[in-house]
Amino acid sequence: MSEHPPDGRVFAMPTHRTTRAPARPTGRAVTLGLTLAVLAGAGWLAGMIYTLITWQL
């Protein structure tokens, strides 16, 4: 008799998915990106306020 499973596969497949720990290196990059976006938005807003205050009419 053959050592292979009866359905023709070469090796037995697991019946469940393996559990992996969630990878979180992207969380740091996302936090950095959002922080930079907030700083850029605050700088833009400050520039607009400065422009409106110093606008010569």
Phi and psi restraints in degrees (range 20) as a CNS / XPLOR table:
assign (resid 1 and name C) (resid 2 and name N)
       (resid 2 and name CA) (resid 2 and name C) 1.0 -79.1 20.0 2
assign (resid 2 and name N) (resid 2 and name CA)
       (resid 2 and name C) (resid 3 and name N) 1.0 154.1 20.0 2
assign (resid 2 and name C) (resid 3 and name N)
       (resid 3 and name CA) (resid 3 and name C) 1.0 -83.0 20.0 2
assign (resid 3 and name N) (resid 3 and name CA)
       (resid 3 and name C) (resid 4 and name N) 1.0 -11.5 20.0 2
assign (resid 3 and name C) (resid 4 and name N)
       (resid 4 and name CA) (resid 4 and name C) 1.0 -76.4 20.0 2
assign (resid 4 and name N) (resid 4 and name CA)
       (resid 4 and name C) (resid 5 and name N) 1.0 152.0 20.0 2
assign (resid 4 and name C) (resid 5 and name N)
       (resid 5 and name CA) (resid 5 and name C) 1.0 -59.9 20.0 2
assign (resid 5 and name N) (resid 5 and name CA)
       (resid 5 and name C) (resid 6 and name N) 1.0 155.4 20.0 2
assign (resid 5 and name C) (resid 6 and name N)
       (resid 6 and name CA) (resid 6 and name C) 1.0 -66.6 20.0 2
assign (resid 6 and name N) (resid 6 and name CA)
       (resid 6 and name C) (resid 7 and name N) 1.0 -17.4 20.0 2
assign (resid 6 and name C) (resid 7 and name N)
       (resid 7 and name CA) (resid 7 and name C) 1.0 -89.2 20.0 2
assign (resid 7 and name N) (resid 7 and name CA)
       (resid 7 and name C) (resid 8 and name N) 1.0 6.3 20.0 2
assign (resid 7 and name C) (resid 8 and name N)
       (resid 8 and name CA) (resid 8 and name C) 1.0 97.5 20.0 2
assign (resid 8 and name N) (resid 8 and name CA)
       (resid 8 and name C) (resid 9 and name N) 1.0 -4.4 20.0 2
assign (resid 8 and name C) (resid 9 and name N)
       (resid 9 and name CA) (resid 9 and name C) 1.0 -72.8 20.0 2
assign (resid 9 and name N) (resid 9 and name CA)
       (resid 9 and name C) (resid 10 and name N) 1.0 154.1 20.0 2
assign (resid 9 and name C) (resid 10 and name N)
       (resid 10 and name CA) (resid 10 and name C) 1.0 -78.8 20.0 2
assign (resid 10 and name N) (resid 10 and name CA)
       (resid 10 and name C) (resid 11 and name N) 1.0 -32.5 20.0 2
assign (resid 10 and name C) (resid 11 and name N)
       (resid 11 and name CA) (resid 11 and name C) 1.0 -139.6 20.0 2
assign (resid 11 and name N) (resid 11 and name CA)
       (resid 11 and name C) (resid 12 and name N) 1.0 158.0 20.0 2
assign (resid 11 and name C) (resid 12 and name N)
       (resid 12 and name CA) (resid 12 and name C) 1.0 -73.3 20.0 2
assign (resid 12 and name N) (resid 12 and name CA)
       (resid 12 and name C) (resid 13 and name N) 1.0 134.7 20.0 2
assign (resid 12 and name C) (resid 13 and name N)
       (resid 13 and name CA) (resid 13 and name C) 1.0 -91.7 20.0 2
assign (resid 13 and name N) (resid 13 and name CA)
       (resid 13 and name C) (resid 14 and name N) 1.0 145.0 20.0 2
assign (resid 13 and name C) (resid 14 and name N)
       (resid 14 and name CA) (resid 14 and name C) 1.0 -68.9 20.0 2
assign (resid 14 and name N) (resid 14 and name CA)
       (resid 14 and name C) (resid 15 and name N) 1.0 152.0 20.0 2
assign (resid 14 and name C) (resid 15 and name N)
       (resid 15 and name CA) (resid 15 and name C) 1.0 -94.0 20.0 2
assign (resid 15 and name N) (resid 15 and name CA)
       (resid 15 and name C) (resid 16 and name N) 1.0 0.9 20.0 2
assign (resid 15 and name C) (resid 16 and name N)
       (resid 16 and name CA) (resid 16 and name C) 1.0 -137.8 20.0 2
assign (resid 16 and name N) (resid 16 and name CA)
       (resid 16 and name C) (resid 17 and name N) 1.0 157.8 20.0 2
assign (resid 16 and name C) (resid 17 and name N)
       (resid 17 and name CA) (resid 17 and name C) 1.0 -78.0 20.0 2
assign (resid 17 and name N) (resid 17 and name CA)
       (resid 17 and name C) (resid 18 and name N) 1.0 146.1 20.0 2
assign (resid 17 and name C) (resid 18 and name N)
       (resid 18 and name CA) (resid 18 and name C) 1.0 -76.2 20.0 2
assign (resid 18 and name N) (resid 18 and name CA)
       (resid 18 and name C) (resid 19 and name N) 1.0 143.4 20.0 2
assign (resid 18 and name C) (resid 19 and name N)
       (resid 19 and name CA) (resid 19 and name C) 1.0 -89.9 20.0 2
assign (resid 19 and name N) (resid 19 and name CA)
       (resid 19 and name C) (resid 20 and name N) 1.0 133.6 20.0 2
assign (resid 19 and name C) (resid 20 and name N)
       (resid 20 and name CA) (resid 20 and name C) 1.0 -119.7 20.0 2
assign (resid 20 and name N) (resid 20 and name CA)
       (resid 20 and name C) (resid 21 and name N) 1.0 147.6 20.0 2
assign (resid 20 and name C) (resid 21 and name N)
       (resid 21 and name CA) (resid 21 and name C) 1.0 -70.2 20.0 2
assign (resid 21 and name N) (resid 21 and name CA)
       (resid 21 and name C) (resid 22 and name N) 1.0 135.5 20.0 2
assign (resid 21 and name C) (resid 22 and name N)
       (resid 22 and name CA) (resid 22 and name C) 1.0 -64.1 20.0 2
assign (resid 22 and name N) (resid 22 and name CA)
       (resid 22 and name C) (resid 23 and name N) 1.0 129.7 20.0 2
assign (resid 22 and name C) (resid 23 and name N)
       (resid 23 and name CA) (resid 23 and name C) 1.0 -77.8 20.0 2
assign (resid 23 and name N) (resid 23 and name CA)
       (resid 23 and name C) (resid 24 and name N) 1.0 129.9 20.0 2
assign (resid 23 and name C) (resid 24 and name N)
       (resid 24 and name CA) (resid 24 and name C) 1.0 -121.0 20.0 2
assign (resid 24 and name N) (resid 24 and name CA)
       (resid 24 and name C) (resid 25 and name N) 1.0 21.2 20.0 2
assign (resid 24 and name C) (resid 25 and name N)
       (resid 25 and name CA) (resid 25 and name C) 1.0 -70.1 20.0 2
assign (resid 25 and name N) (resid 25 and name CA)
       (resid 25 and name C) (resid 26 and name N) 1.0 -21.5 20.0 2
assign (resid 25 and name C) (resid 26 and name N)
       (resid 26 and name CA) (resid 26 and name C) 1.0 -75.1 20.0 2
assign (resid 26 and name N) (resid 26 and name CA)
       (resid 26 and name C) (resid 27 and name N) 1.0 -21.7 20.0 2
assign (resid 26 and name C) (resid 27 and name N)
       (resid 27 and name CA) (resid 27 and name C) 1.0 -61.0 20.0 2
assign (resid 27 and name N) (resid 27 and name CA)
       (resid 27 and name C) (resid 28 and name N) 1.0 -38.5 20.0 2
assign (resid 27 and name C) (resid 28 and name N)
       (resid 28 and name CA) (resid 28 and name C) 1.0 -67.7 20.0 2
assign (resid 28 and name N) (resid 28 and name CA)
       (resid 28 and name C) (resid 29 and name N) 1.0 -40.4 20.0 2
assign (resid 28 and name C) (resid 29 and name N)
       (resid 29 and name CA) (resid 29 and name C) 1.0 -67.0 20.0 2
assign (resid 29 and name N) (resid 29 and name CA)
       (resid 29 and name C) (resid 30 and name N) 1.0 -39.3 20.0 2
assign (resid 29 and name C) (resid 30 and name N)
       (resid 30 and name CA) (resid 30 and name C) 1.0 -65.1 20.0 2
assign (resid 30 and name N) (resid 30 and name CA)
       (resid 30 and name C) (resid 31 and name N) 1.0 -43.6 20.0 2
assign (resid 30 and name C) (resid 31 and name N)
       (resid 31 and name CA) (resid 31 and name C) 1.0 -61.5 20.0 2
assign (resid 31 and name N) (resid 31 and name CA)
       (resid 31 and name C) (resid 32 and name N) 1.0 -43.5 20.0 2
assign (resid 31 and name C) (resid 32 and name N)
       (resid 32 and name CA) (resid 32 and name C) 1.0 -63.9 20.0 2
assign (resid 32 and name N) (resid 32 and name CA)
       (resid 32 and name C) (resid 33 and name N) 1.0 -42.7 20.0 2
assign (resid 32 and name C) (resid 33 and name N)
       (resid 33 and name CA) (resid 33 and name C) 1.0 -63.4 20.0 2
assign (resid 33 and name N) (resid 33 and name CA)
       (resid 33 and name C) (resid 34 and name N) 1.0 -42.8 20.0 2
assign (resid 33 and name C) (resid 34 and name N)
       (resid 34 and name CA) (resid 34 and name C) 1.0 -66.9 20.0 2
assign (resid 34 and name N) (resid 34 and name CA)
       (resid 34 and name C) (resid 35 and name N) 1.0 -37.2 20.0 2
assign (resid 34 and name C) (resid 35 and name N)
       (resid 35 and name CA) (resid 35 and name C) 1.0 -63.7 20.0 2
assign (resid 35 and name N) (resid 35 and name CA)
       (resid 35 and name C) (resid 36 and name N) 1.0 -44.4 20.0 2
assign (resid 35 and name C) (resid 36 and name N)
       (resid 36 and name CA) (resid 36 and name C) 1.0 -64.4 20.0 2
assign (resid 36 and name N) (resid 36 and name CA)
       (resid 36 and name C) (resid 37 and name N) 1.0 -36.8 20.0 2
assign (resid 36 and name C) (resid 37 and name N)
       (resid 37 and name CA) (resid 37 and name C) 1.0 -66.2 20.0 2
assign (resid 37 and name N) (resid 37 and name CA)
       (resid 37 and name C) (resid 38 and name N) 1.0 -40.4 20.0 2
assign (resid 37 and name C) (resid 38 and name N)
       (resid 38 and name CA) (resid 38 and name C) 1.0 -64.8 20.0 2
assign (resid 38 and name N) (resid 38 and name CA)
       (resid 38 and name C) (resid 39 and name N) 1.0 -42.8 20.0 2
assign (resid 38 and name C) (resid 39 and name N)
       (resid 39 and name CA) (resid 39 and name C) 1.0 -63.6 20.0 2
assign (resid 39 and name N) (resid 39 and name CA)
       (resid 39 and name C) (resid 40 and name N) 1.0 -41.0 20.0 2
assign (resid 39 and name C) (resid 40 and name N)
       (resid 40 and name CA) (resid 40 and name C) 1.0 -65.4 20.0 2
assign (resid 40 and name N) (resid 40 and name CA)
       (resid 40 and name C) (resid 41 and name N) 1.0 -40.8 20.0 2
assign (resid 40 and name C) (resid 41 and name N)
       (resid 41 and name CA) (resid 41 and name C) 1.0 -64.8 20.0 2
assign (resid 41 and name N) (resid 41 and name CA)
       (resid 41 and name C) (resid 42 and name N) 1.0 -40.9 20.0 2
assign (resid 41 and name C) (resid 42 and name N)
       (resid 42 and name CA) (resid 42 and name C) 1.0 -65.2 20.0 2
assign (resid 42 and name N) (resid 42 and name CA)
       (resid 42 and name C) (resid 43 and name N) 1.0 -39.7 20.0 2
assign (resid 42 and name C) (resid 43 and name N)
       (resid 43 and name CA) (resid 43 and name C) 1.0 -64.4 20.0 2
assign (resid 43 and name N) (resid 43 and name CA)
       (resid 43 and name C) (resid 44 and name N) 1.0 -41.3 20.0 2
assign (resid 43 and name C) (resid 44 and name N)
       (resid 44 and name CA) (resid 44 and name C) 1.0 -64.0 20.0 2
assign (resid 44 and name N) (resid 44 and name CA)
       (resid 44 and name C) (resid 45 and name N) 1.0 -44.7 20.0 2
assign (resid 44 and name C) (resid 45 and name N)
       (resid 45 and name CA) (resid 45 and name C) 1.0 -62.9 20.0 2
assign (resid 45 and name N) (resid 45 and name CA)
       (resid 45 and name C) (resid 46 and name N) 1.0 -42.6 20.0 2
assign (resid 45 and name C) (resid 46 and name N)
       (resid 46 and name CA) (resid 46 and name C) 1.0 -62.9 20.0 2
assign (resid 46 and name N) (resid 46 and name CA)
       (resid 46 and name C) (resid 47 and name N) 1.0 -39.5 20.0 2
assign (resid 46 and name C) (resid 47 and name N)
       (resid 47 and name CA) (resid 47 and name C) 1.0 -64.5 20.0 2
assign (resid 47 and name N) (resid 47 and name CA)
       (resid 47 and name C) (resid 48 and name N) 1.0 -39.0 20.0 2
assign (resid 47 and name C) (resid 48 and name N)
       (resid 48 and name CA) (resid 48 and name C) 1.0 -67.2 20.0 2
assign (resid 48 and name N) (resid 48 and name CA)
       (resid 48 and name C) (resid 49 and name N) 1.0 -41.4 20.0 2
assign (resid 48 and name C) (resid 49 and name N)
       (resid 49 and name CA) (resid 49 and name C) 1.0 -64.3 20.0 2
assign (resid 49 and name N) (resid 49 and name CA)
       (resid 49 and name C) (resid 50 and name N) 1.0 -43.3 20.0 2
assign (resid 49 and name C) (resid 50 and name N)
       (resid 50 and name CA) (resid 50 and name C) 1.0 -61.2 20.0 2
assign (resid 50 and name N) (resid 50 and name CA)
       (resid 50 and name C) (resid 51 and name N) 1.0 -42.4 20.0 2
assign (resid 50 and name C) (resid 51 and name N)
       (resid 51 and name CA) (resid 51 and name C) 1.0 -62.8 20.0 2
assign (resid 51 and name N) (resid 51 and name CA)
       (resid 51 and name C) (resid 52 and name N) 1.0 -43.4 20.0 2
assign (resid 51 and name C) (resid 52 and name N)
       (resid 52 and name CA) (resid 52 and name C) 1.0 -66.8 20.0 2
assign (resid 52 and name N) (resid 52 and name CA)
       (resid 52 and name C) (resid 53 and name N) 1.0 -37.3 20.0 2
assign (resid 52 and name C) (resid 53 and name N)
       (resid 53 and name CA) (resid 53 and name C) 1.0 -69.3 20.0 2
assign (resid 53 and name N) (resid 53 and name CA)
       (resid 53 and name C) (resid 54 and name N) 1.0 -39.8 20.0 2
assign (resid 53 and name C) (resid 54 and name N)
       (resid 54 and name CA) (resid 54 and name C) 1.0 -94.6 20.0 2
assign (resid 54 and name N) (resid 54 and name CA)
       (resid 54 and name C) (resid 55 and name N) 1.0 9.2 20.0 2
assign (resid 54 and name C) (resid 55 and name N)
       (resid 55 and name CA) (resid 55 and name C) 1.0 -66.0 20.0 2
assign (resid 55 and name N) (resid 55 and name CA)
       (resid 55 and name C) (resid 56 and name N) 1.0 129.8 20.0 2
assign (resid 55 and name C) (resid 56 and name N)
       (resid 56 and name CA) (resid 56 and name C) 1.0 -89.7 20.0 2
assign (resid 56 and name N) (resid 56 and name CA)
       (resid 56 and name C) (resid 57 and name N) 1.0 117.7 20.0 2
